Amino acid sequence: MKTFFSTSAFMAGVLTTSLAQTTDTTTTSAPTQAQSTIAPNSGLTLSGYIEAYYAHDFTAPKTVQERPGFIYNHKRNREVNVNLAFIKGAYAGERVRANLALQVGTYAQYNYAAEQALVKNIFEANAGVKLSGKKDLWLDAGIFSSHIGFESAISKDCWTLTRSMLAENSPYYLSGAKLTYNSSNGKWTLLGSVLNGWQRIAKLPDYSGPSVSTQVQYRPSSTLTLNWSTFVGSDRPDSLKQGRFFNNFYAIINPAGKFGVILGFDIGSDRKPIVSGDRRAGNGSYVWYSPVIIARLATSEKSYLAGRIEYYDDKNGVIIATGTPNGFQTWGYSLNYDYAILPNALFRIEGKVYNSKDAIFETTSGFGRSNTSLTTSLAVSF
């Protein structure tokens, strides 16, 4: 475990960040977080994180206090707020481990809106046991960060200040049990999990479940990570008989170098629902997909410049319902600048533009096809 927060890890740590999200976020504190050992050799550590932000939507009327509905992070408009703040205690022994993190902020407010009140402030709560004395094979159960995707809720660990549309509309957290195996050479991670649902702590009412998810990750070198994650289950009541099959693919290229690239692609399908008796809305499934590319350039030892181009196609409104003729078919473009004021304090600013096929964005004169915003944030870890 790290007991300090290095500038290089802070600014160039997306590889360890993505590995933390996609392998063992339930086991230890995030690799790029500062940690304080509670007692020498006890295995207990305490860490924390807080990100304050200001988002300004230039398109929306001044009275609109929230960003568009498909956005869940940095949600509040034209006000200073806290996106995510948490305090985390972690225990790591030779054969057992556990994590408990309590959170506040608008990330929790909007992402956990469907959860019961008692668990809305839980960022992590899980326990694990190592099943083999010789192999790196762990069984973990509880609430943990999602292994699906290369972005996490911890903004400073991502290459861009705000999350991609792909990340905002796939699970940030999961609840259930999982088996994780890491190969002895450090190149392979294999994961299988049984879950309560698609980003759900409690099961959806009238869904018997469970859902399952897998991950295969290959890291042939420090300059390349390849990942394939899946979700099989449903996010609809049993009566609709809508099975979901979802795939997440990504490649992270040269993450710690002067220039790096992330390529991501999500594609999912929900079977068309039962609309009356045993009759379906039609044959086949509703499909949505989203490609994204992020490029990042180190402009100094303390700063980065990153750009993102993304597209999200959900014309049938499975994940993002608009009620418009063409559904949600939207391009996104953003430019991001990061500066590490201190090894554990990061300032960021990002400009972003959305362009949609239909007029889905609220404006001063009704609804328009484009949306423009500027977001700034200050994140501190300890």
C-alpha positions in Angstrom: 0.0 0.0 0.0 1.1 3.5 -0.7 1.3 5.8 2.2 1.9 9.0 0.2 0.5 10.8 -2.8 3.0 11.3 -5.6 2.7 13.9 -8.3 3.4 11.4 -11.1 0.7 9.1 -9.8 -1.7 12.0 -9.4 -1.2 13.3 -12.9 -0.3 10.2 -14.9 -2.0 7.4 -12.9 -4.9 6.5 -15.2 -3.5 3.0 -15.7 -3.5 2.3 -12.0 -6.8 4.1 -11.8 -8.4 2.0 -14.5 -7.0 -1.1 -13.0 -8.3 -0.1 -9.6 -11.8 0.4 -11.0 -11.7 -2.7 -13.1 -10.0 -5.1 -10.8 -9.9 -4.5 -7.1 -11.6 -1.3 -6.1 -13.0 -3.3 -3.2 -9.7 -4.3 -1.8 -7.7 -1.2 -1.0 -7.9 2.5 -1.3 -7.6 3.9 -4.8 -3.9 3.7 -5.8 -3.7 7.5 -6.4 -5.2 8.4 -3.1 -3.2 9.5 -0.1 -3.5 7.1 2.8 -2.8 7.4 6.5 -1.9 4.3 8.5 -4.0 4.2 11.6 -1.6 2.0 13.5 1.8 0.6 12.3 1.5 -2.9 11.0 -2.2 -3.1 11.8 -3.3 -3.2 8.1 -5.7 -0.4 8.7 -5.6 2.8 6.6 -7.7 6.0 6.5 -8.1 8.1 3.4 -10.3 10.8 2.0 -11.3 12.8 -1.1 -13.3 15.9 -1.8 -14.1 17.6 -5.1 -15.8 21.0 -5.3 -17.0 22.3 -8.6 -18.8 25.0 -10.5 -20.6 24.2 -13.8 -22.0 26.9 -16.1 -24.5 25.9 -18.7 -24.5 28.7 -21.3 -27.5 27.2 -23.2 -30.0 26.7 -20.5 -32.2 29.5 -19.0 -30.8 31.1 -15.9 -33.5 29.5 -13.8 -32.5 25.9 -14.7 -30.5 24.6 -11.8 -29.5 21.2 -13.3 -27.5 20.0 -16.2 -29.3 17.8 -18.8 -31.0 14.6 -17.6 -28.5 12.1 -18.9 -25.7 13.7 -16.8 -25.3 12.6 -13.1 -21.9 14.1 -12.1 -21.3 17.8 -11.8 -25.0 18.1 -12.1 -25.8 21.4 -10.4 -25.8 24.5 -12.7 -24.4 27.9 -11.9 -23.6 27.2 -8.3 -20.6 26.1 -6.3 -21.2 22.6 -4.9 -19.5 19.3 -3.9 -19.6 16.5 -6.5 -18.1 13.8 -4.3 -16.6 13.8 -0.8 -15.9 10.6 1.1 -13.9 9.3 4.0 -12.7 5.7 3.8 -11.4 3.1 6.1 -9.7 0.0 4.7 -8.3 -3.1 6.2 -5.9 -5.4 4.3 -4.5 -8.6 5.8 -2.8 -11.5 4.2 -6.0 -13.4 3.6 -8.8 -11.0 4.4 -9.7 -7.4 3.4 -12.5 -4.9 4.0 -13.6 -1.4 3.0 -16.0 1.1 4.3 -16.4 4.6 2.7 -19.2 7.1 3.5 -20.0 9.8 0.9 -21.8 13.1 0.4 -22.2 15.3 -2.6 -24.3 15.7 -5.8 -22.8 12.5 -7.3 -24.5 10.5 -4.5 -27.7 12.7 -4.7 -28.3 11.9 -8.3 -26.7 8.5 -8.8 -28.3 6.9 -5.7 -31.7 8.5 -6.1 -33.5 5.2 -6.5 -31.8 3.6 -3.5 -33.2 3.3 0.1 -32.3 6.3 2.3 -30.1 4.2 4.6 -27.6 3.3 1.9 -27.5 6.4 -0.2 -24.4 7.6 1.6 -22.4 4.4 1.2 -19.6 4.7 -1.4 -18.2 1.3 -0.5 -19.0 -1.4 2.0 -17.5 -4.8 1.3 -15.5 -7.7 2.7 -13.3 -10.2 1.0 -11.3 -13.4 1.7 -8.5 -14.9 -0.3 -9.5 -18.4 -1.3 -6.0 -19.7 -2.1 -2.7 -19.5 -0.3 -0.7 -19.5 -3.5 -3.0 -17.9 -6.1 -4.3 -14.3 -6.2 -7.9 -15.4 -6.0 -10.4 -13.4 -3.9 -14.1 -13.6 -3.1 -15.6 -10.2 -2.2 -19.2 -9.3 -1.3 -21.0 -6.1 -0.6 -21.2 -2.8 -2.3 -18.3 -1.9 -4.5 -17.2 0.3 -7.4 -18.1 -1.0 -10.8 -15.5 -2.9 -12.8 -17.4 -1.9 -16.0 -15.7 1.0 -17.8 -12.4 3.0 -17.6 -13.9 5.9 -15.7 -14.8 6.0 -12.1 -16.7 8.4 -9.8 -13.4 9.8 -8.5 -12.9 12.6 -11.0 -9.3 13.2 -10.4 -8.5 9.7 -11.4 -10.1 10.2 -14.9 -8.5 11.9 -17.9 -11.3 14.4 -18.2 -13.0 16.5 -15.5 -16.6 15.4 -16.4 -17.6 11.8 -17.3 -18.3 10.6 -20.8 -21.9 9.9 -21.8 -20.8 6.2 -22.0 -19.8 6.3 -18.3 -22.7 8.4 -17.1 -25.2 5.8 -18.4 -23.5 2.6 -17.2 -23.0 1.4 -13.6 -20.8 3.4 -11.3 -21.4 1.0 -8.4 -22.5 -2.6 -8.1 -23.8 -4.8 -5.2 -23.4 -8.5 -4.9 -20.5 -11.0 -4.8 -17.5 -11.5 -7.1 -14.6 -13.7 -7.7 -11.4 -12.0 -8.9 -8.2 -13.7 -10.2 -5.0 -11.9 -11.0 -2.3 -13.9 -12.8 1.1 -14.3 -11.2 2.8 -12.3 -14.0 0.4 -9.4 -13.5 -0.9 -9.5 -17.1 -4.4 -11.0 -16.7 -7.4 -10.2 -14.5 -10.5 -12.4 -14.7 -13.6 -11.5 -12.8 -17.1 -13.1 -12.4 -19.9 -11.6 -10.3 -23.4 -12.2 -9.2 -25.2 -8.9 -8.8 -28.5 -7.4 -7.5 -28.9 -5.6 -10.8 -27.8 -2.8 -13.1 -26.3 -0.2 -10.6 -28.6 -1.3 -7.8 -28.0 -2.0 -4.2 -31.5 -3.3 -3.6 -33.1 -5.4 -6.4 -35.6 -3.7 -8.6 -39.2 -4.5 -7.4 -40.8 -7.3 -9.3 -37.4 -8.5 -10.7 -36.3 -11.9 -9.4 -32.8 -11.8 -10.9 -30.0 -12.2 -10.2 -27.8 -10.5 -12.8 -24.2 -11.6 -13.7 -21.2 -9.8 -14.9 -17.7 -10.7 -16.2 -14.4 -9.0 -16.9 -11.4 -10.1 -18.9 -8.4 -7.7 -18.8 -5.1 -8.1 -20.4 -2.0 -5.9 -19.7 0.8 -7.1 -21.9 3.0 -4.1 -20.9 2.8 -0.9 -18.9 1.9 1.0 -22.0 -1.2 -1.0 -23.0 -4.4 -2.2 -21.2 -7.2 -4.2 -23.1 -10.5 -4.8 -21.4 -13.8 -6.6 -22.1 -16.6 -6.5 -19.5 -20.1 -7.8 -19.8 -23.5 -7.6 -18.0 -26.3 -10.1 -18.4 -29.6 -9.7 -16.6 -32.3 -7.1 -16.7 -33.3 -3.7 -15.4 -37.0 -4.2 -15.9 -39.7 -6.2 -14.0 -40.1 -9.9 -14.8 -43.5 -9.3 -16.4 -41.8 -7.5 -19.3 -39.4 -10.3 -20.0 -36.7 -7.9 -21.1 -33.3 -9.5 -20.9 -30.3 -7.2 -21.1 -26.9 -8.1 -22.6 -24.3 -5.4 -22.4 -20.6 -5.2 -23.5 -17.9 -2.7 -22.6 -14.7 -2.6 -24.5 -11.7 -0.3 -24.0 -8.0 0.1 -24.7 -5.7 2.4 -22.7 -2.5 3.2 -24.7 0.6 4.8 -23.2 -1.1 6.1 -20.0 2.0 7.3 -18.2 3.7 8.8 -21.3 3.8 12.3 -22.6 0.9 11.4 -25.0 -1.8 8.8 -24.4 -5.0 7.6 -25.9 -8.1 5.8 -24.5 -10.5 4.1 -27.0 -13.8 2.9 -25.6 -17.0 1.3 -27.0 -20.2 0.2 -25.3 -23.0 -1.7 -26.9 -26.1 -3.1 -25.2 -29.4 -4.6 -26.1 -32.7 -5.1 -24.2 -35.2 -7.5 -25.6 -38.4 -5.8 -26.8 -41.0 -5.9 -23.9 -44.3 -7.8 -23.5 -47.0 -5.2 -24.2 -50.2 -7.3 -23.8 -50.5 -10.8 -22.6 -47.8 -12.8 -24.3 -47.4 -10.4 -27.3 -44.2 -8.5 -27.7 -43.7 -5.0 -29.1 -41.9 -6.8 -32.0 -39.2 -9.3 -32.8 -35.6 -8.8 -31.7 -34.1 -6.3 -29.3 -33.6 -2.5 -28.8 -29.9 -1.7 -29.2 -27.8 1.2 -28.0 -24.1 1.9 -28.4 -21.5 4.5 -27.7 -17.9 5.0 -29.0 -15.5 7.5 -27.3 -11.9 8.5 -27.9 -9.9 10.6 -25.4 -6.4 11.9 -26.1 -4.1 13.4 -23.4 -0.9 15.4 -23.7 1.5 16.2 -20.8 2.2 19.9 -21.1 4.6 20.0 -18.1 5.4 17.9 -15.0 2.3 19.3 -13.3 -0.2 19.8 -16.2 -2.2 17.9 -18.9 -4.3 18.9 -21.8 -7.0 16.4 -22.8 -9.6 16.2 -25.6 -12.6 13.9 -26.0 -14.9 13.1 -28.9 -17.9 10.8 -28.2 -21.2 9.7 -29.6 -24.2 8.0 -28.0 -27.0 6.4 -30.0 -30.1 5.3 -28.1 -32.8 5.9 -30.6 -35.3 3.7 -28.8 -34.8 5.3 -25.4 -33.7 2.2 -23.5 -31.2 4.1 -21.3 -31.9 7.7 -22.2 -35.5 8.5 -23.1 -36.2 11.8 -24.8 -39.7 11.3 -26.3 -38.5 12.8 -29.6 -38.8 11.2 -33.1 -35.1 10.2 -33.3 -34.5 9.5 -29.7 -31.1 10.2 -28.2 -28.5 10.5 -30.9 -25.9 12.9 -29.6 -22.3 13.9 -30.3 -20.1 15.3 -27.5 -16.8 17.3 -27.7 -14.7 18.5 -24.8 -11.4 20.1 -24.1 -9.8 19.8 -20.6 -6.8 21.3 -18.8 -5.4 20.0 -15.5 -2.9 21.6 -13.2 -1.6 20.0 -10.0 -1.3 22.9 -7.6 0.2 20.5 -5.0 0.8 16.7 -5.1 -2.6 16.2 -3.6 -4.5 19.2 -5.0 -5.7 19.3 -8.6 -7.4 22.2 -10.4 -9.3 21.4 -13.6 -11.3 23.3 -16.2 -13.3 21.9 -19.1 -15.3 23.2 -22.0 -17.9 20.9 -23.5 -20.4 21.0 -26.4 -23.2 18.5 -27.1 -24.9 18.3 -30.6 -28.1 16.2 -30.9 -30.1 15.0 -33.8 -33.3 16.2 -32.1 -34.0 19.4 -30.1 -33.6 18.0 -26.6 -31.7 20.7 -24.8 -33.6 23.4 -22.9 -32.9 27.0 -24.1 -34.2 30.4 -23.4 -36.4 30.1 -26.5 -37.7 26.5 -26.1 -35.5 23.5 -27.0 -32.5 23.3 -29.2 -30.1 20.7 -30.7 -26.9 21.9 -29.0 -25.6 22.6 -25.5 -22.5 24.4 -24.3 -21.0 24.4 -20.8 -17.9 25.2 -18.8 -17.0 23.3 -15.7 -14.2 23.9 -13.1 -13.2 21.8 -10.1 -10.7 21.6 -7.3 -10.0 18.1 -5.9 -8.0 17.3 -2.7 -7.0 13.9 -1.5 -5.6 12.9 1.9 
